[in-house]
């Protein structure tokens, strides 16, 4: 990674003497990095940059716990084990901007969102007015959140605003590309690499591909990703060999976590998913 990064470098330490932080390891959460926290800001609060979050520099760690951060650093030998790291995806945000020499949100709009017709999706901060008018109100335990829009400078880790329909378009393209039927955003070989187990027990309890969680269920490959943030929860799950899957979102925490899983389970029963 450090051979490509220009704006920031992964600090070397005793864990990186023989093994290095690579793109594949970042994408599979096996780079040995800590989480880095998930500092965010709301409109009206002092903003901070992605580079400040990577080093936990002021104004992160100032004010509320929503702004808490810790420096993103290697804390295990890269490649040795799975360590979920939003901080690793923060580094990916910087990488794309350094290599493409353009804003992350512009690159993703041009290479993913627009080609797939994901017209209700954006990485822009703050959320454009045309999206705010359509966005749901987030809840915590059934009560509306006063500061319902918080923004994460780490765009690759938590910056996408989208809808179930748009996210399903992305899942459908990944399945079609895996089958060799489409290549709007990636080659079939790239997608097959993405959905290949990188670390963990993908034929048992589950492991990690590139970005997606991977598991073989009753002989069928399944890829999935689950997410949650202030007052909202989401689950994407898909079986590329049979072209089945779903995206479920809920605008409540903690009840939304349970609701998306129950809803996905019900869909799986009705449509005879192999899980």
C-alpha positions in Angstrom: 0.0 0.0 0.0 2.7 2.5 0.9 4.1 2.2 -2.6 0.9 3.7 -4.0 -0.2 6.0 -1.1 0.9 9.7 -1.4 -1.2 11.6 1.1 -0.6 9.3 4.1 1.5 6.2 4.8 0.8 3.2 7.0 3.2 3.5 9.9 5.7 0.7 10.0 6.3 -1.2 13.3 7.4 -4.6 14.7 4.4 -6.3 13.0 5.3 -5.1 9.5 8.9 -6.3 9.5 8.3 -9.3 7.3 4.7 -8.9 6.2 3.1 -5.8 4.7 -0.3 -4.1 4.5 -1.6 -4.9 1.0 -4.7 -4.0 -0.9 -6.0 -7.6 -0.8 -5.5 -7.7 3.0 -7.3 -4.4 3.5 -10.3 -5.6 1.4 -10.4 -8.9 3.4 -9.9 -7.3 6.9 -6.7 -9.3 7.3 -4.2 -6.5 7.2 -3.7 -6.6 11.0 -5.1 -3.1 11.5 -7.2 -1.9 14.5 -10.7 -0.5 13.9 -9.7 3.2 14.2 -13.1 4.1 15.6 -15.8 5.7 13.6 -15.7 9.5 14.2 -18.6 11.5 12.7 -19.9 15.0 12.6 -23.3 16.5 12.2 -24.2 19.8 10.4 -23.3 22.6 12.7 -20.4 20.7 14.3 -16.8 21.3 13.5 -15.9 19.1 10.6 -12.7 17.1 10.2 -10.9 15.3 7.4 -10.2 11.7 6.7 -6.5 12.3 7.3 -7.3 13.6 10.8 -9.3 10.5 11.6 -6.5 8.2 10.5 -4.2 9.7 13.1 -7.0 10.6 15.6 -5.9 14.2 15.3 -7.9 17.2 16.6 -10.8 18.0 16.2 -11.5 14.3 16.5 -11.8 13.1 20.1 -13.3 16.5 21.0 -16.8 16.9 22.4 -19.2 13.9 22.2 -18.4 10.2 22.0 -19.6 10.4 18.3 -16.3 11.9 17.5 -14.2 9.3 19.2 -11.2 8.0 17.2 -8.0 6.2 17.7 -5.0 6.1 15.3 -5.2 3.5 12.6 -2.2 1.3 13.2 -1.0 -2.3 12.5 -1.5 -4.4 15.7 -1.1 -7.9 14.3 1.1 -9.5 11.6 -0.6 -8.7 8.3 -2.2 -11.8 6.8 -2.1 -13.7 10.1 -5.8 -13.4 11.1 -9.1 -11.6 10.5 -9.5 -8.3 12.3 -12.5 -6.2 11.3 -11.2 -2.8 10.5 -13.2 0.2 9.2 -9.9 2.0 9.6 -8.5 -0.2 6.8 -11.3 0.9 4.5 -10.5 4.5 5.5 -7.1 3.8 4.0 -8.8 2.5 0.8 -10.5 5.9 0.5 -7.2 7.7 0.5 -5.7 5.1 -1.9 -8.4 5.7 -4.5 -8.1 9.4 -4.3 -4.3 9.3 -4.5 -4.3 6.9 -7.5 -7.1 8.5 -9.4 -6.2 12.0 -8.4 -9.8 12.9 -7.9 -12.4 12.9 -5.1 -13.5 9.5 -3.9 -17.2 10.4 -4.4 -16.5 11.5 -8.0 -14.6 8.3 -8.9 -17.3 6.1 -7.4 -20.1 8.0 -9.2 -18.3 7.6 -12.5 -17.2 3.9 -12.1 -20.0 2.3 -10.1 -23.1 4.3 -9.3 -23.8 5.8 -12.8 -23.0 2.7 -14.8 -25.4 0.7 -12.7 -28.2 3.3 -12.7 -27.9 3.8 -8.9 -29.5 7.2 -9.2 -30.7 7.2 -5.6 -27.2 6.7 -4.2 -24.4 9.1 -3.3 -21.2 9.5 -1.4 -21.6 13.3 -1.2 -21.2 15.1 2.1 -23.4 16.7 3.3 -26.4 14.8 1.8 -27.7 16.8 -1.2 -31.1 18.4 -0.8 -32.8 16.1 -3.3 -31.8 13.1 -1.2 -32.7 14.7 2.2 -36.3 15.3 1.1 -36.6 11.5 0.5 -34.6 10.2 3.4 -36.2 8.4 6.3 -35.9 9.6 9.9 -33.7 7.4 12.0 -34.8 6.1 15.4 -33.2 4.8 18.5 -35.5 2.4 20.5 -38.5 3.8 18.6 -37.7 7.5 19.3 -36.6 9.8 16.5 -33.0 10.9 16.7 -32.5 14.7 17.1 -29.2 14.7 15.2 -30.3 12.2 12.6 -27.7 12.9 9.9 -24.1 12.2 10.9 -21.3 12.1 8.4 -18.2 9.8 8.3 -15.2 11.2 6.4 -14.1 7.6 5.9 -16.3 7.2 2.8 -15.3 3.7 1.8 -16.2 2.5 5.3 -19.5 4.4 6.0 -20.1 7.1 3.4 -22.7 5.5 1.1 -26.3 6.8 1.2 -28.5 4.5 -0.8 -31.8 2.6 -1.0 -32.6 -1.1 -1.0 -33.4 -1.0 -4.7 -30.1 0.7 -5.7 -28.1 -1.7 -3.5 -29.9 -4.6 -5.0 -28.8 -3.3 -8.5 -25.3 -3.6 -7.2 -25.8 -7.1 -5.9 -27.5 -8.2 -9.2 -24.5 -6.9 -11.2 -22.0 -8.8 -8.9 -24.0 -12.0 -9.5 -24.3 -11.5 -13.2 -20.6 -10.7 -13.5 -19.7 -13.8 -11.5 -21.8 -15.8 -14.0 -20.0 -14.2 -16.9 -23.2 -12.5 -18.1 -22.2 -8.8 -17.5 -19.1 -6.7 -16.9 -20.4 -3.2 -16.4 -18.1 -2.3 -13.5 -15.7 -5.3 -13.1 -14.4 -8.2 -15.0 -15.7 -11.7 -14.2 -12.2 -12.7 -12.9 -12.2 -9.7 -10.6 -15.6 -10.6 -9.2 -14.6 -14.3 -8.8 -11.6 -13.1 -6.8 -13.9 -10.9 -4.8 -16.1 -13.9 -3.9 -13.2 -16.2 -3.2 -12.4 -17.0 0.5 -9.4 -15.0 1.6 -9.4 -15.8 5.3 -11.6 -17.8 7.7 -13.7 -21.0 7.4 -15.9 -20.1 4.4 -17.2 -23.6 4.1 -18.3 -23.7 7.7 -19.1 -20.7 10.0 -18.1 -18.3 7.3 -15.1 -16.3 6.2 -14.1 -13.2 4.3 -13.8 -12.4 0.6 -12.8 -9.1 -0.8 -15.3 -6.7 0.9 -18.1 -9.3 1.3 -18.5 -12.0 3.9 -18.4 -15.4 2.2 -20.0 -18.7 3.1 -20.9 -22.0 1.4 -24.4 -23.0 2.4 -25.7 -26.4 1.3 -23.1 -26.3 -1.5 -24.2 -22.9 -2.7 -21.9 -19.8 -2.5 -23.4 -17.0 -0.5 -22.0 -13.5 -0.2 -23.3 -10.9 2.3 -22.7 -7.6 4.0 -24.3 -6.2 7.1 -24.1 -2.7 8.3 -25.5 -0.4 11.0 -25.1 3.2 12.0 -27.0 5.9 14.0 -30.6 4.8 13.9 -30.5 2.4 10.9 -29.5 -1.1 9.9 -29.0 -2.9 6.6 -28.4 -6.4 5.3 -27.4 -7.6 1.8 -27.3 -11.3 1.0 -27.1 -13.1 -2.3 -26.6 -16.5 -4.0 -24.9 -15.9 -7.3 -25.2 -19.4 -8.8 -29.0 -19.3 -8.5 -29.5 -15.5 -8.8 -31.4 -15.1 -5.5 -31.0 -12.6 -2.8 -32.3 -9.6 -1.0 -31.5 -6.2 0.5 -33.3 -5.2 3.7 -33.1 -1.9 5.5 -34.7 -0.6 8.8 -34.7 2.8 10.3 -34.2 1.9 14.0 -31.5 0.7 16.4 -31.4 -1.7 18.1 -34.7 -3.2 16.8 -33.7 -2.7 13.2 -30.9 -5.3 13.5 -33.3 -7.9 14.5 -35.9 -6.8 12.0 -33.6 -7.1 8.9 -32.5 -10.6 9.9 -36.1 -11.8 10.5 -37.2 -10.2 7.2 -34.4 -11.8 5.3 -35.1 -15.2 6.9 -38.8 -14.9 5.9 -37.8 -14.0 2.3 -35.4 -17.0 2.2 -38.2 -19.4 3.3 -40.7 -18.1 0.7 -38.1 -18.2 -2.1 -36.5 -21.4 -1.0 -33.0 -20.1 -0.4 -30.4 -22.8 0.4 -29.7 -21.7 4.0 
